[in-house]
């Protein structure tokens, strides 16, 4: 997702997206250790999405994680 999509989201929606993204990252990292991940770029994409969500939270709501 692009940063523009996070601009219009509410604080609760951003927290929900953050929880889902961190769970996805945890799952990808676990599956990478097991050798089940075919697309290793998904880990980097998920990390960037988490960073975008955290940035949106900090800019719009003044929150730090």
Buried (B, 14 or more C-beta within 10 A) or exposed (E): EEEEEBEEBEEEEBBEBBEEBBEBBEEBEEBEEEEEBEEEEBBEBBBEBBEBBBEBBEEBEEEEE
